[in-house]
Amino acid sequence: MRVIGISLGIYAVLLVGLELGWGIRLPYGPAVLGYVLISAAVSVIDRRRAVVRGVVPDVRLPTSGPIGRTGQVGLIAAFTLSGLVALLNPWQARQMVRQMTGNARAKRRLARARAAAEAGPDGDPTALPRRARYTLPFDGEWLVYNGGPDPATSHSWDVIAQRFAYDFVRADDAGRRHTGRGTRLDEYFAWGEPIRAAAPGEVVRVVDGIRDAPAVGWGLVDVGARDFVGNHVVVRHAEGEFGLYAHLVPGSIRVAEGDRVERAVHLGDCGHSGHSSEPHLHFHLQDGPEMHDSLGLRIAFSNLRIDGVPHAESELRWGQRVCAEHDRPGAH
């Protein structure tokens, strides 16, 4: 909300200045594009300021694909602008409305729970610890591309269900996530990798049949998809703890609703379906089966290494390289 407020303020000053100072009134298209570019720039500057203050780590990753020539500003602008175009898709427009109304209900529910101290050590139902024990939902070393447990590192702090979500990618030592130009799905290290259950549970929702987003490498969402979450699986891991595994490859999902799964069962393959800037796994915990009405839950993963250091249990932050302890180099 802070970035949105600053962007709107700058945008309003710009529009008023252009009209009063030079008599210029921007047409609708350039006006929208102007706001998108301002918002993207403010988002990048805000993240850099957080790095300078020491709130978040100084991890600079290259931007994937041809859009990478424009840096993070270009990526955010392309993603945001195509997301606005997606509102012309009636399925996605309906989802957006459900997300906004559900998010408002979730905010009220969270406020009531905290006020009444209904759950958690501090009256916060999203707080640790969790009932189930969670391990990383993939094999080998992955990079936390987005996400963290606080406002400075959060995936989407103001979207309650995704407040503690993580986006995971595979990257080389320089942070590159693909070979070649990054315009083909099979050039991405994460694409097609098996995604595994982070804990035992019951599959309560499966959505499949959504194509991998076209124009990979250009930062565009799939404006034609019928579900912006893409192909996904929701697993009930414990009472009030549901894991959502999103953006899977179409046709790769190996489980069905009602199935009981054990830890590390292969659920599907990492893909690029729905609103995805590049092939990656979006994973988060929520307190109900329906994302739009749920509270996002903090999650600490067990038995892992973070940047090569072993941890019995830990939350994650963007920029960290993570793998299961049994996947460490030299492990057998």
C-alpha positions, 0 to 999 in steps of 0.5 A, spaced: 500 500 500 505 504 501 508 503 494 501 504 491 500 511 495 507 514 493 505 512 486 499 515 486 501 521 489 507 522 484 502 520 478 497 526 480 502 531 481 505 529 474 498 530 471 496 536 474 503 539 472 502 537 465 495 540 464 496 546 468 503 548 466 503 546 459 496 545 457 497 537 456 492 532 457 494 525 456 490 520 453 487 514 456 492 509 454 499 513 455 496 515 462 495 508 464 502 506 461 505 512 465 502 510 472 505 503 470 512 506 469 511 510 475 509 504 480 514 500 477 520 505 478 517 506 485 517 499 487 524 498 485 527 504 488 523 502 495 526 495 495 533 498 494 532 503 500 530 497 504 537 494 502 541 500 504 537 500 510 539 493 512 532 491 512 533 486 506 539 482 503 543 486 498 542 480 492 541 483 485 539 478 480 539 478 473 532 479 470 530 473 465 529 473 458 529 479 453 525 484 458 531 483 462 534 489 458 530 493 461 531 491 468 526 490 474 522 496 472 521 494 465 519 487 468 514 490 473 511 495 468 510 489 463 507 484 468 502 490 471 500 492 464 498 485 462 495 484 468 490 490 467 489 487 460 487 481 463 481 484 466 478 484 460 478 476 460 471 475 464 474 469 468 480 473 471 475 479 472 471 475 476 477 472 480 480 479 481 473 481 484 473 475 488 480 476 491 478 483 493 472 482 496 475 475 500 481 479 502 477 485 505 473 479 509 480 476 511 483 482 513 477 483 518 477 476 520 485 477 522 483 484 526 478 480 530 482 474 531 488 478 534 483 483 538 480 477 541 487 473 542 483 467 539 489 463 537 497 463 537 501 466 542 500 473 541 493 472 539 495 472 531 492 466 528 498 466 522 503 465 527 508 460 528 508 454 530 504 450 525 501 443 527 504 439 521 512 439 520 514 442 513 520 440 508 522 444 502 517 442 496 522 440 491 529 436 490 536 440 489 538 447 491 533 452 489 533 460 490 528 464 494 526 469 488 520 472 492 517 472 499 519 473 506 515 473 513 515 481 514 513 487 510 519 488 507 520 481 504 513 479 503 511 476 497 504 480 497 503 483 504 497 487 503 494 480 499 492 476 506 492 469 503 499 470 500 502 475 505 507 469 507 508 466 500 514 464 496 516 464 489 522 459 488 526 458 482 532 454 480 538 459 478 546 458 477 551 461 481 550 468 477 543 468 479 541 466 471 535 462 471 535 460 464 540 458 458 539 462 451 535 468 450 530 465 455 524 465 450 523 458 450 520 454 456 525 448 456 531 453 457 529 455 464 532 451 469 526 450 473 521 448 468 519 441 468 522 440 475 518 435 480 514 439 485 513 435 491 508 435 497 511 439 503 508 434 508 503 429 508 495 430 507 489 430 503 488 433 496 482 437 496 483 441 490 486 440 483 486 445 477 489 443 470 488 444 463 491 451 463 496 452 458 503 455 460 503 462 459 505 464 452 511 469 450 516 467 456 521 472 457 517 478 456 514 479 463 507 478 460 501 474 464 497 470 460 491 474 459 487 469 456 488 464 462 481 462 465 485 462 472 490 466 474 493 461 479 494 457 473 494 449 474 495 448 482 494 443 487 491 444 494 493 439 500 490 439 507 496 438 511 493 439 518 487 442 521 487 449 518 493 448 514 492 448 507 498 448 502 497 451 495 502 449 489 501 453 483 503 455 476 504 447 474 505 444 467 499 443 464 497 435 464 503 434 469 499 433 475 499 426 478 494 426 484 486 427 484 482 430 489 481 426 495 487 422 494 492 421 501 499 423 499 505 422 503 511 427 504 515 428 498 510 425 493 510 428 486 504 432 485 506 435 478 511 439 475 514 446 475 511 450 470 509 457 467 501 457 467 497 463 469 500 469 472 507 468 472 513 472 470 517 466 468 517 458 470 517 458 478 513 454 484 509 459 488 507 456 494 504 458 501 500 456 506 493 458 508 488 456 513 482 454 508 481 451 502 479 457 498 485 462 497 481 468 496 478 468 503 483 465 507 489 467 511 496 466 509 500 462 515 507 463 516 511 457 515 518 454 517 521 449 513 525 443 517 531 439 516 534 444 510 540 448 508 540 456 507 546 459 503 550 452 505 548 453 513 544 447 516 538 449 520 533 444 523 528 449 522 527 456 519 523 461 515 526 463 509 527 470 505 528 472 498 535 471 495 537 465 499 539 459 496 535 453 499 536 445 499 534 439 503 539 437 508 539 430 504 540 434 498 547 438 500 553 437 496 556 430 497 550 427 501 548 420 499 
